[in-house]
Amino acid sequence: MDALRGLALLGILMVNSTQIMDPYASEGIREPGAAFVDGFAMWLVTALAATKFYLLFSFLFGYSFTLQKASADRENADFTPRFLRRSLGLLVLGLAHAVLLYNGDILMTYGLLGLLLLCAGRITPATAVRSAVWIYGVFGLALMGLGALAAFDPGGGGAEKEKIAEAVSAYRGDAGTVLQANLDRLPDAVLGVLIMAPGVFAAFLLGLAAGKRNLLSRDGTSRSRLVRGAAVGLIVGVPGALFFASASVGPLDERWQYLGLGVGILTAPALTCAYACLLLLLLRSPWGDGARRWLAPAGRMALTNYLTQSVVLTVLATAYGFSLYGRMGTAALMVLVCAVYGVQLAISDAWSRRFRHGPAEWLLRIITLAGTAQGRADR
């Protein structure tokens, strides 16, 4: 699980970096006159990462729910108040993250949908899988239908250009204008929570089912099943990702953008599954110890690393620091992403040698265990 989280951190960083640093990516429109190398870099990010890695994080959230429940049962502790406090902690952290740093927050979604997961915690694995397929299938097909309608009525882009100009002025202004811009965009962040909710909750349910079957243990899934999962995932996911990127970034006409988004979201779980299966196969290979040694410490500090990524990028992008919003091409940005991720891997490894939890994980643990003997000991 920790190694999978460590991989997901890279995908999340790739996507969020474009949203934080690029006003055109933030508004979901193509940048006119972008250099070929930047357009191709954005195409790769869209095809390989966009809509895939938040699903992996969500799957792991559902899986970890079963581990937290098992831990509470071993301690004869009441799990419900623990998880409610944890969800509240995530909600507050997410709100602060959205207001102070980056509106495209996932923590608020986890905090709210965690309550639904708590209600669904006793369902059988088979029921969880069927429910996830129905929820995500209806969600994806609805988006595809809306996208098909948009392809015949593309509309104009004047309003988006005005929003880009306003955003550039605000984020390059001063700390006050940055904060005000984030507050103005908070309703959009809440809308994003609602839009992402079906996909996130479906991934929660799949993780719940996998956790109840202990599928991520070394003996939980056979090598042949991992190979089949990777193969099917690539066969289904790659064509959808290519169409999604081509419709979003080019060369397809912009009127296909929303249909591409629908196809991309509908096929994203397949590519996410392929990524997970390929990494699990790598971890069982002769190179597995090395991959685990690098990825697992970062995954154990996933919340700290996620928040740190936003701090670093926001300082670079906005008037909090260097005001590079809209001034860095995507290709250069991906070089920066690799550097930030490499530093995070190294720091996470060094930190984990001395401490059991990352700073944000420690804070969330204190909130989760508040009032218990373990919580008082942690403090």
VOGU-3710 file (C-alpha; in Angstrom, 3 decimals, decimal comma):
1> mdalrglall> 0,000/0,000/0,000  2,748/2,468/0,876  4,571/1,858/-2,392  1,348/2,343/-4,357  0,743/5,619/-2,511  4,305/6,653/-3,322  3,642/6,079/-7,026  0,314/7,918/-6,844  2,095/10,956/-5,384  3,998/11,402/-8,642
11> gilmvnstqi> 0,849/11,283/-10,762  -0,966/13,696/-8,448  2,014/16,074/-8,539  2,103/16,022/-12,346  -1,573/16,906/-12,655  -1,785/19,403/-9,801  1,343/21,227/-10,951  -0,307/22,128/-14,249  -3,456/23,270/-12,444  -1,507/25,431/-9,985
21> mdpyasegir> 1,028/26,903/-12,421  -0,905/27,155/-15,710  -4,032/29,362/-15,986  -5,148/27,627/-19,187  -4,951/24,166/-17,619  -6,762/25,503/-14,562  -9,667/26,670/-16,755  -9,596/23,502/-18,870  -8,907/25,220/-22,214  -6,059/24,997/-24,684
31> epgaafvdgf> -3,285/27,560/-24,586  -3,147/29,429/-27,890  0,323/29,590/-29,417  1,909/27,121/-26,992  5,273/25,741/-28,088  5,180/22,218/-29,522  7,285/20,786/-26,683  4,926/22,291/-24,090  1,829/21,081/-25,934  3,273/17,580/-26,174
41> amwlvtalaa> 4,194/17,589/-22,480  0,634/18,612/-21,588  -0,686/15,875/-23,903  1,423/13,279/-22,066  0,303/14,493/-18,633  -3,334/14,351/-19,743  -3,007/10,887/-21,269  -0,895/9,226/-18,592  -1,909/10,930/-15,350  -5,082/13,036/-15,453
51> tkfyllfsfl> -8,078/11,286/-13,798  -6,006/8,167/-13,022  -4,113/8,734/-9,810  -6,843/10,266/-7,669  -8,669/6,980/-8,296  -5,652/5,040/-7,027  -5,478/7,206/-3,900  -9,229/6,721/-3,397  -8,926/2,956/-3,803  -6,193/2,920/-1,160
61> fgysftlqka> -8,352/5,072/1,131  -11,074/2,425/0,967  -8,517/-0,335/1,521  -7,005/1,426/4,548  -10,518/1,764/6,005  -10,533/-2,005/6,521  -7,109/-1,895/8,200  -8,190/0,903/10,562  -11,329/-1,046/11,424  -9,280/-4,164/12,143
71> sadrenadft> -6,889/-2,143/14,334  -9,788/-0,721/16,371  -11,264/-4,213/16,761  -7,939/-5,559/18,061  -7,895/-2,772/20,678  -11,584/-3,325/21,554  -12,144/0,331/20,667  -15,240/1,905/19,116  -14,274/2,520/15,499  -17,111/4,890/14,563
81> prflrrslgl> -16,079/7,928/16,662  -12,472/7,410/15,592  -13,362/7,501/11,924  -15,723/10,430/12,375  -12,909/12,442/13,975  -10,577/11,409/11,178  -13,098/12,516/8,546  -13,564/15,845/10,325  -9,790/16,307/10,403  -9,543/15,660/6,668
91> lvlglahavl> -12,418/18,066/5,998  -10,758/20,878/7,980  -7,351/20,242/6,400  -8,966/20,198/2,971  -10,795/23,457/3,559  -7,586/25,148/4,720  -5,747/23,692/1,724  -8,377/24,984/-0,701  -8,481/28,481/0,802  -4,792/29,041/1,450
101> lyngdilmty> -3,161/27,032/-1,328  -4,977/25,187/-4,119  -8,686/24,925/-4,876  -8,398/21,542/-6,576  -8,464/19,790/-3,227  -9,269/16,114/-2,655  -9,220/16,052/1,150  -12,648/17,676/1,525  -14,063/14,987/-0,755  -12,481/12,269/1,385
111> gllgllllca> -13,724/13,849/4,592  -17,322/14,028/3,365  -17,503/10,743/1,455  -15,777/8,961/4,308  -19,103/9,244/6,123  -20,789/7,260/3,350  -17,999/4,715/3,477  -18,590/4,333/7,195  -22,265/3,567/6,492  -21,291/1,041/3,798
121> gritpatavr> -18,546/-0,587/5,840  -20,443/-3,790/6,595  -21,448/-4,711/3,029  -19,938/-7,793/1,439  -17,065/-7,513/-1,044  -19,294/-8,712/-3,899  -21,933/-6,085/-3,135  -19,253/-3,396/-2,880  -17,862/-4,308/-6,307  -21,296/-4,384/-7,959
131> savwiygvfg> -22,209/-1,040/-6,403  -18,933/0,512/-7,535  -19,420/-0,676/-11,108  -22,948/0,725/-11,242  -22,022/4,063/-9,663  -18,972/4,637/-11,820  -20,616/3,295/-14,971  -23,615/5,613/-14,697  -21,306/8,510/-13,828  -19,030/7,898/-16,835
141> lalmglgala> -21,853/7,301/-19,301  -23,609/10,474/-18,155  -20,450/12,485/-18,774  -20,044/10,871/-22,186  -23,635/11,772/-23,060  -23,138/15,378/-22,024  -19,892/15,456/-23,956  -21,582/14,129/-27,088  -24,176/16,913/-26,857  -21,420/19,500/-26,392
151> afdpggggae> -19,697/18,230/-29,535  -22,675/19,461/-31,562  -22,964/22,761/-29,653  -19,435/23,818/-28,719  -20,171/27,429/-27,679  -17,652/30,230/-27,321  -14,565/30,875/-25,210  -14,680/34,595/-24,441  -15,696/34,139/-20,815  -12,827/31,717/-20,194
161> kekiaeavsa> -10,277/34,210/-21,553  -11,608/36,900/-19,209  -11,341/34,492/-16,263  -7,743/33,704/-17,205  -6,821/37,397/-17,280  -8,454/37,923/-13,878  -6,711/34,888/-12,394  -3,296/35,974/-13,677  -3,785/39,438/-12,179  -4,913/38,014/-8,821
171> yrgdagtvlq> -2,285/35,314/-8,399  0,560/37,614/-9,413  -0,736/40,474/-7,249  -0,054/40,119/-3,539  -0,861/37,692/-0,735  -4,252/39,351/-0,226  -5,315/38,984/-3,855  -4,182/35,330/-3,832  -6,288/34,602/-0,756  -9,275/36,490/-2,189
181> anldrlpdav> -9,017/34,598/-5,487  -9,034/31,283/-3,630  -12,042/32,385/-1,596  -13,846/33,457/-4,787  -13,132/30,027/-6,274  -14,271/28,131/-3,200  -17,785/27,511/-4,660  -16,063/25,952/-7,679  -14,055/23,767/-5,293  -17,273/22,595/-3,634
191> lgvlimapgv> -18,761/21,912/-7,069  -15,640/19,917/-7,864  -16,269/17,821/-4,753  -19,753/17,003/-6,038  -18,530/16,215/-9,555  -15,743/13,942/-8,306  -17,907/12,257/-5,672  -19,260/9,324/-7,747  -15,820/8,324/-9,016  -14,174/8,720/-5,624
201> faafllglaa> -16,869/6,756/-3,795  -16,801/3,976/-6,388  -13,032/3,683/-5,842  -13,643/3,664/-2,065  -15,960/0,687/-2,492  -13,475/-1,213/-4,655  -10,782/-0,570/-2,047  -13,159/-1,730/0,672  -13,792/-4,974/-1,217  -10,074/-5,494/-1,858
211> gkrnllsrdg> -9,254/-4,828/1,790  -11,803/-7,343/3,013  -10,224/-9,902/0,700  -6,686/-8,842/1,655  -5,736/-8,557/-2,019  -2,663/-6,377/-1,486  -0,892/-8,886/0,737  1,929/-10,813/-0,906  -0,247/-13,916/-1,221  -3,510/-12,045/-1,769
221> tsrsrlvrga> -3,290/-11,919/-5,569  -1,473/-14,366/-7,810  1,073/-13,238/-10,367  -1,129/-14,513/-13,226  -4,046/-12,347/-12,038  -1,763/-9,311/-11,854  -0,553/-9,964/-15,407  -4,133/-10,287/-16,651  -5,146/-7,140/-14,792  -2,279/-5,188/-16,326
231> avglivgvpg> -2,993/-6,502/-19,831  -6,739/-5,831/-19,746  -6,154/-2,456/-18,125  -3,750/-1,387/-20,860  -5,960/-2,693/-23,669  -8,998/-0,789/-22,380  -7,291/2,188/-20,774  -4,710/3,252/-23,351  -7,139/3,956/-26,254  -9,399/5,917/-23,902
241> alffasasvg> -6,445/7,908/-22,556  -5,201/8,699/-26,066  -8,626/9,946/-27,154  -8,983/11,943/-23,934  -5,630/13,667/-24,443  -6,200/14,269/-28,151  -9,614/15,804/-27,492  -8,411/17,895/-24,560  -5,070/19,153/-25,886  -5,133/18,359/-29,583
251> plderwqylg> -4,970/17,511/-32,430  -8,742/16,876/-32,381  -11,009/19,896/-32,664  -11,999/21,577/-29,371  -15,640/20,588/-29,801  -14,624/17,034/-28,873  -13,158/18,153/-25,545  -16,091/17,212/-23,304  -16,718/13,911/-25,055  -13,011/13,169/-24,594
261> lgvgiltapa> -13,339/13,927/-20,897  -16,259/11,500/-20,617  -14,343/8,756/-22,411  -11,246/9,484/-20,359  -13,096/9,235/-17,054  -14,977/6,091/-18,103  -11,754/4,291/-19,087  -9,490/5,764/-16,370  -10,062/2,895/-13,877  -8,661/0,431/-16,420
271> ltcayaclll> -5,378/2,313/-16,753  -5,268/2,884/-12,991  -5,624/-0,873/-12,516  -2,820/-1,469/-15,019  -0,500/0,906/-13,148  -1,232/-0,793/-9,834  -0,778/-4,303/-11,226  2,484/-3,372/-12,964  3,897/-1,885/-9,766  2,849/-4,935/-7,740
281> lllrspwgdg> 4,581/-7,139/-10,314  7,689/-4,966/-10,024  7,635/-5,292/-6,245  7,682/-9,068/-6,612  10,610/-8,964/-9,051  14,358/-8,901/-8,255  14,135/-5,079/-8,404  11,267/-5,019/-5,920  13,309/-4,247/-2,811  14,829/-1,188/-4,434
291> arrwlapagr> 11,476/0,109/-5,667  9,889/-0,485/-2,270  12,773/1,206/-0,474  12,245/4,407/-2,503  8,475/4,510/-2,814  7,197/3,162/0,507  8,567/5,907/2,816  6,985/8,587/0,615  3,708/6,657/0,652  3,720/6,411/4,442
301> maltnyltqs> 3,930/10,217/4,471  1,456/10,690/1,621  -0,600/13,389/3,362  2,492/15,383/4,341  3,931/15,049/0,847  0,634/15,998/-0,808  0,365/19,177/1,267  4,060/19,961/0,762  3,654/19,714/-2,998  0,920/22,328/-2,860
311> vvltvlatay> 3,015/24,623/-0,637  6,035/24,440/-2,950  4,047/24,969/-6,141  1,900/27,747/-4,686  4,971/29,628/-3,500  6,462/29,309/-6,966  3,256/30,213/-8,802  1,747/33,046/-6,802  2,564/36,302/-5,044  3,261/34,228/-1,917
321> gfslygrmgt> 6,676/33,831/-3,520  7,888/34,020/-7,128  4,703/34,860/-9,124  5,478/32,382/-11,925  1,779/31,758/-12,638  1,418/31,383/-16,404  5,128/32,016/-16,988  6,491/28,466/-17,091  5,942/26,078/-19,981  4,683/22,578/-19,286
331> aalmvlvcav> 7,912/20,888/-20,392  9,999/22,927/-17,937  7,351/22,364/-15,302  7,650/18,584/-15,670  11,406/18,849/-15,127  10,636/20,760/-11,928  8,074/18,110/-10,957  10,682/15,358/-11,265  13,082/17,370/-9,104  10,467/18,021/-6,406
341> ygvqlaisda> 9,404/14,371/-6,401  13,011/13,189/-6,160  13,626/15,470/-3,177  10,442/14,217/-1,524  11,546/10,596/-1,958  14,899/11,352/-0,346  13,451/13,391/2,532  10,738/10,795/3,190  13,353/8,051/3,385  15,478/10,058/5,822
351> wsrrfrhgpa> 12,455/11,067/7,917  11,107/7,510/8,162  14,424/6,318/9,583  13,913/8,570/12,610  10,145/8,998/12,972  7,168/6,675/12,675  4,764/9,272/11,224  5,029/12,335/9,011  4,014/15,699/10,516  0,569/15,805/8,886
361> ewllriitla> -0,013/12,108/9,618  0,908/12,725/13,263  -1,591/15,596/13,479  -4,361/13,544/11,870  -3,570/10,638/14,184  -3,866/12,916/17,231  -7,275/14,072/15,976  -8,400/10,514/15,228  -7,360/9,137/18,629  -8,372/12,212/20,669
371> gtaqgradr> -9,491/11,203/24,136  -8,099/7,666/23,920  -5,132/6,355/25,858  -3,145/6,007/22,613  -3,978/9,585/21,623  -2,741/10,911/24,976  0,445/8,878/24,587  1,034/10,282/21,092  0,716/13,831/22,402
//
